Amino acid sequence: MSGGIGYLALKTGLWAKSGRLYRDILSDARSPDAASEALLRRILAQNAETSFGQAHGFARIQTAEQYRQAVPVQTYESLRELIERQELTGERCLTAEQPVFYNRTSGTTAAPKNIPVTDSALARIGDLQRLTAYAMSRHTSVLTGKVFSITGAAAEGAMPGGTPFGSASGLLNASQGRLVKRRYVLPAEVAGIANHDARYLLTGILGAAERAVTCLATANPSTLVRLMGVINDNAGLVIDAVAKGRTPAGLDVGAMNADTLLRPQPQRATELEERHHATGRLRYADLWPQLAGVLTWTGGSCGVAVANLRPLLPENCPVFELGYLASEVTGTVNLNPHRAACVPTLGNAFFEFAPSEEWEIADRSQKQGAELLSLEQLEEGRDYYVIVTTASGLYRYDMSDIVRVNGCVQATPTLAFVQKGKGITSITGEKLHEGQAISAVTSVLGPRGLTPDFFIMLADADRARYLLYLEVPAVQPPFSDLARQIDERLAEENIEYKSKRASSRLNQLAVKPVIAGTGDAFRRQLVAGGQRDVQFKYLHLQYRHQCAFDFEKRVPSAEDPASPSCA
């Protein structure tokens, strides 16, 4: 697939703008600690006269070790007051350069986190996004056609001082040049539609109307699974909109004139209708048979959504890792998508690492005095918590994320996201991890040929057991030994779980099937509570008392003949 003149122009631009950055990262990768310390010195020098810089003696710090001794490990809550004061008053509390935007995300408290982004930091995020596109064009054919990319809204509101907040990726998407915008199926304005249902339906209509998509991209793969569900639930409306070139009457898209994005395509609509009639369900393979790759998160709990996504794709369509990206930092860039060679962004953030086992048992005072590790001290195959320092005012910031070293480029370890640190439960000292729960469930269901639409495992301390709420397709295999098999697999995954089960300090896990649509209902409740829809994610492992959703109401009654036995 050649991609035509438009693709050649795009590729030429990418290679001209990002080829040098690609070579610079490879050069820094030969000595990552030296490159990291050089960046740290620049950040400290630039911000030495801020309130935080003066309080912690930035002007006197010359080495990473001095920095660790001078600055305690921070959380968002320890920086919140300074972040909010600088935004409201303009006082240089954390950075000499004023933030021009705030990345909003959910936090550990009811109040959201507003992550400051300076103008120069925003430019670096854009550079790294283009570098990802450069690496994709260098190693794959995904950019030869149209790009179907789903991002967050560019601006969702304004801070008390007037600075906008929203999604930095959405902001950059909205500011793309005309050449790039022509390659994208979805205009940036679609991400700003407030009505979630209308936004998904319009997104599905615009996708169904475009045949030439070769790249499908979004941060969370669950968004893509949900989108295809919306398309199928509204197949008649979608196909009719494609045929007539008009959106459904009453579609709540705000001030947008969505009909200008469509043109009548009766032949395309007939093709979609025939495909839908043949199987009863549309897939991405039906919409875009030339789809050359999906760029999304594949690690941690996203692995479950990826498993649900794969059957919807054309045969042999690869799913590429997007990289370790967070509201606080663009942590890695995938230099070779076929290898998932996700290299830390050495010129973007200063990284420190704590071995996961030690960090999880340390109390707050121990963490403040802990000896953290540099990139060159990491070991392949081991898991680490990530602490970052950025030019936008996050200093020794505990991301509460666990990454695993899975290889190297030059002398720099490559990193894969494993899970959020808080995805850990313990009823009697077993310290079960979300990754272990996911592995146990999927390894037992996989051989049965079953991929769950949704599942969550809750630690029920009152009954000293785990409850697995499982939403499965209508056609189900036998469930007679499911609870026992998953329980045994958890014991294999976690030696403390095995010990507690053997001593009867933990009771056997219980499996509870839930009715269709439970996962969507859970998602809606979390979004209504403030979680951002595009970045939606949930922990597959939680404490029952901390989970506000009532899953018991979604469990079919024992008298229901359609309810499988999962005890």
N, C-alpha and C positions, 0 to 999 in steps of 0.2 A: 504494500500500500504506500504510494508515494506521498500522498497528502496534499499535493498541488502547490501552487505558488504561495498561498497563504501560509502553509506549514513551513515552506522554505524560508519565508520572511521571518516567521516566528523563531525558527531554529537559528537563523543567522543572528537575530537580535539577542537571543539567549546566550549563544556562544560568545558574542562580543562582550556582553555585560558580565557574564558569570564565569567564563572560562578562567579568568585570572583569579577569581575568588576560589575556585575549585583547586587551582594549583597552589594558592596560598595555604589552604587548609591542609593539603597533603604535605607541604613543606613544614608547617607547624607541627604536624603529626609526628615528625621525627623526634622532636623534643617537647612533648606536651607540657611538662612542668615549667620549663623555661618560658614557653609562650603564655602559659596561664599566669605566672608571676608578673610578666611584663604587662599583661592586661590589668591585673590587680593594682599595680603601681599607678597606671593611668587613671583608673577609677578613683583611687584614693586621692591622687593629686587634684583631680578635677573637682572633688567634693570636700576638700580639706576645710573650707571655710563655712560649711553648713553647720547647723546646730549639732547634728549627729557626729559629723567629722571632727568638730572641735572637742566634743565631749569624750571622744575615743582616740584623740591624738593622731588623726590620719596623717598630719604633716610629718610626724616623726617615724612613721612605719615604712620600712624598706623591704621587709621579707614577709613571706606567708606565715612564718612562725610567729613573728611579732604581731601580725594581724590577728592570729588566733588568740594570742594572749591578751590583746587589747579589747577585742570585741566578742561578747558572749553570743552564743547561738540565738537567733531571733525567730519569732513566729509572727504571723500577721497581727495578732492581738497586741504583741509588744511594740509593733510599729504603727498600729492603727491611728493613734492620736497624732503622731507626726505627719502621717500621710494626709489625714483630714485637715490638719492645721495649714499645711503648705497649700493644699488645694483652695482652701477658703480665704486665706490671707495673702498668699504669695510669698510668705516668709520662706527662706531657703532652709528648710528643716532637714531634708534628706539629700536633695540634689541641688547643685548650682543651676542646672538647666531645669526650667519649669516643665512639668508634665503637660502634654497637650491632649492626653486621652487617658482613660482608665479602662482596663480590661476588667469587666465585672464577672465574678464567679461566686459560687456558693462557698461558705466558710464553715468553721466548726461551731459557730453560734448562729442565731437567727439572722443577725445582721450580715449582709453580703460582704465579700472582700472586693475592694476596688484597687486593682493593681496599677500603679502609676506607669505611664509610658511616655518618655520624652520624645521630642521630634527626631533626634538622632537615633534613638532606640527603635522608633517606628521604621526608620529607613533601614536599619539592620535587619529587622524582621522581614521587610520586603526583599532585601538582598538574599536572605536565606530561603525564602519562598522561591525566588527565581533560581537559586542554586539547586533546589530540589527538582524544579522543572528541567534544568540543564542536565542533571544526572539522569532523569527519566528519558530525555531525548537522546542522551548519549548511549543508553543501554537498552531502550525499549522502543516500541512503535506506538505507545499510547497517545502521543500528542499529534498523530498524523491527521486525526479527524477532529470532531467537536468534543469539547470538555463539558461534562455534566458535573458541576461542582456545587455542593451545598455548604454554605457558611452561615455564621451567625449574622445578626443585624449589625450594620455599621455603627449606628447610634441608637441606643434604646432610651436615652434620657440624658439629663445633665446633673452634675454634682451641685451641691449648695453654692459653690463658687462659680458655677457656670460651665465648667469643663465637661465635655461630653463623655459618656461611658457607654460601653457596648462590647463588641467583638473586634479586636484589632484585625483579625483575618478578614472580617466583613468590611472594615474600613479600607483595607488595602485592595480588596476586590472591587469596591466602588470607585477607587481612584486609578484603576488600570487604564492604560492607553487604549486608543480605538482599535489598534491592530489586535491586541490581546482580547478585548471585549468581544470582538467579532467571533472569536473561537469559543466563547462560553455560551451555553444554551440558556442559562438562567441569568437574567439581569440582576444586578445587586439589589434592586428595589424589592424583589420577591422576598428576600430574607427579612425585610422590615414589616411584612404583613403581620399585624397583631393577632389576628384570629388563627390559631394553630391549625384547625381543620381546613380552613380556606387556603392557608399557605401550602399545606401538604397536597391538597387537591390540585391547586394551580401548578405546583411543581410537577406533579404527575402528568398533568395535561401537556405541559410544555415539553416534558421528556418524551411522551408518547408521540408528539408531533414531529420530533426530530429523529431522522433515521441514522444520521452519520456520526453518532457518538462512538468514540474509541477510548475515552478515558472517563471513568466514574470515580469521583473523589469526594470524600467528606471525612471528618475526624472519626466519628463513631459509626461502626457498621450497623448498629441497631437502627440508626436513622434510615438506612437503605432497606432493611427488612420491613420496617414499618411503612415506608413509602410504597413498596410493592403491595402491601396489604391494602393501603388506601386506594391504589389504582384498581385492584381487583374488587374491592367492596363497592366501587363506583364506576365499574367498567362501562356501563351504558352511557353515563355522563361524559366520561373521558373520551370515548370513541365518537360520541356525537359532537363534542367540542372540536375534535380534530377534523371531522367531516365538514362542519359548518364554519370553522375559523372563528368561533365565538365561545366565550366562557359561559357556564351555566347561569341562568337568571338568578339573581339574588346572591351571587357569590361575594362574600364580604372581604374584599381586598383593599379596603380603605380608599385612598385617593387615587390609586393606580387605575389607568385605563388598560386593563389586561388584554382587551381584544386587539390592541395594536400589536401585540406580540405573536398573534396567530394569523394564519391565512387558511382559507378552505382547502382541505386535502382529502377529497372523497376517496381517492384510490388508496391512500395510506390508511384511512379509516376502515375501508373494506378489508384490507390486509390484516389489520389488528382484530377485526371482528371475526375473521375466519380462524385466526390463531386462537382466539379466546373460545370460540365455539368448539374447536377440535379437542381442547384439553380441559376447558372449564376454568382455567387460570392462566393469566399472562405471567411471563417471566422477563427478566432483563434480556435474556437470550432472544425472546420474541421481539422486544423493542429494538434492540441493538445487536444484531448478529455479528457485527464487526468489532464489538467491544474487545479491546486489546489488553485491558488491565484495570484493576481497582486499586486505588490508593487510599488506605485507611489505617486505623489502629488495628493491630492484630494481637497484641499482648494482653496479659491480665484477663479480666472478665470479658473483654471484647472478643476473646477466642470463641465464646459461645455464640455470639451474634455472627461471627465469620462463618461458623459451621452452618448456621441457618441461611446465610447469604449464598454460599457456594452453589447449592442446587438451583438457584435462580439465574446463574450466570451461563454464558456459552461454555461449551465443553473446552477444557484446557485454558480457560481465561484465568490468568494469575491474579492473586491478591497480594499487593505489595505493602510492606510496612511503611506507614507515614513518618514514623520517628517519635521520639520522646518530646512531645509538645505539651506545654501547659500555659495557663494564663500568665503565670509568673515568668516563664522563660521558654525560649526555643532551645531545648536541651541538646538535641542531636539533629544531624542532617544525614539522610540516607544517600551515601555516595555511590552505592551499587545496589539497586533494588533487588537484583537476583540473589544477592548474598545477604541482604538486610544489613549492610555495612553502615550502621548508624553511629557516626562519629560525633563525639562531643563538640559543640560549637566553641572552639578555643578562643576565638576573637570576640565572642559575644558574652560569655559569662565565666566567672571563676568558680570552679567546682571543688567541693570537698566531699568526702565519703566516710560513712561509718558502717562497719560490718553489722549486718542486720541483727544477728543474734545478740551482740553486745548492746546495741542501741535500744533494743526492745526491753531489756531487763534493767536498763539504767534509769534512775530517777532524774528529775530535772537538774539537780545540783551536779550529779555525775556527768550529765550531758554537757553542761557548761565547761567542765574541765577535761572533757574527753580529748584524746589525741586522735584527730581525724586524719584521713589518708588523702594523698594526692593521686592523680591519675596514674602515674608510673608505679604506684604501690599496690594497685588493684591486682587481684588474681582471677584468672579465667575460671568461670563456673561458679563463682561466689556471688552472693547477693549483698547489696549495700543500700543504705539510706543516702539520699542526696541532699546536700546543703549548697546553696548557690549564692553568689554575690553578683549583682547586676549593676549596670550604669544607671538604671532607673530608680535606684534607692533601696533595693533589697540587699541587706548586708548579713552574710552568714545566715541565710534564710532557710529554715528547715522545711523542705518540700513535703515531708511525710510521704515520700514515694520510695518504693523499693525498685532498684534496677539490678540486672544481672549482667556480668561481663560474659559475652558470648563469642569473642574473637578479638582481632586487632587489625588496625591499619597503620603501617609503619610501627612506631612504638606506642601508639595510642589505643587503649582498649575500646572496643565497640560495645554499646550498651543496649539492652532490651528492657522495656518496662515490664515489671512482674505484677505489681499490685500496689494499691494504696496501703500505707502502713496500718491504717485503722481497721483493715479487713481481717481482724484477728479476734477470736472469742476464746474464752476460757471459763468453763463451769467449775471444774475441779482441778485446774492446773494443766489441762491438756494443750492449751495455746494453739488452737486449730486456726490455720490460715485459709483465707479465701481461695488461694490457688490449690490447696489440698482438697477443699470441698468441690471445686469445679472439676478437678481431675477425677475424683471418686465418682461423681455423678456421670460425667461424660464417658468414662472408661467402662462403666457398667451398662449405660444405655446404648453406647455405640455398637457393640456386638449384636444388640437386638434390632439394629437398623432404625433406631429411634433418635431423633434430634428434638429436644424439648422446645416448645415455643417460648417458654419462660420457666425459670425455677429460682427459688430462694430458700436458703437453709437458715433457720432461726435457732439460736441457742436458748433453750427453755430451762433456765436455772431452777425454777420451782419444781420441775419434774426430772431434773438431771438428765436431760436428753436433748437431742437435736430433732427438729421438725423440718422435713423437706416438703415444701409446697411445689407441686409439679403440674405444669400445664402442658399437655401433650396433644397431638393431633387426634381427630375423632377415631381413626382406626388405630387400635392399640394392641400391642402384643400382651401376653400374659404377665401379670404383676406378682405372681405368687411369692417369689423369693427376692423381690427387688429391694426391700428394706434391709434384709439380711446381707445381700451382696454389697450394697453401698456401705453398710456399717463395717463389713469386713475390709472393704477397700480403704475406708478412712483409717482403720487400724494399721494397714500397710503403709499408708501415707504418713502417719504420725505415731511415733512409738509411745508417746504419753497417752494418746487416745487409746491405744491398745492396752496399756497398763491399767488405765482407769476402767475400761470395759471389763478386763479380766477380773478386777477386784470388785466389780459391781458398783463402783462409785459413779459410773455413767451407765444409764440404761440404753437399750438399743434404739437407734434412730427410727423414727416413724415417718413414713411416706404418705402424704396426703394429696390426692389429685384435686385440682381446682378446675372450675368451669372455664370454658373458652372466653377469652377477653380479659382474664384476670391481670395478665401482664400489662395490657394497655390501660386498665383501670388504675393500676398501681402507678404507672407512668404519669397519668393525668393528675393524680393526687400530688405527686412530687412536684410536677410543673406548676400546679396551682399554688403550691406552697413556696414557690420562688426559685426552683431549680430551672436553669435555662434549657429550653426544649432541644435545641440543636446539639448542645453538649451533654445531653441527658446520659447519665450513667448511674448505676446503683451497685451496691455491694451485694454479691450473691450470698455472703455470710454476714449475719448481723445477730444482735441480741434481740430476743422477742420483746422484751420490755422497752427497747428503744425504737421499735418499728411501729409507727402509728397506723399503718394499714391493717385492717381486720381481715386476714386471709381466711379465718374460720368461716366467715360468712360466704366465702366463695367455694367451700368444700361441699360437693353434692351430698345429700342426705343418704343415710344407709339404706333407706327404702327405695332409692332411685335405682331401677334395674340397669341403667346405663353406667352407673358408677362402678369402676373397677375396684377390686379388693387389693389394698396396698399395705395392709397391716403387717 
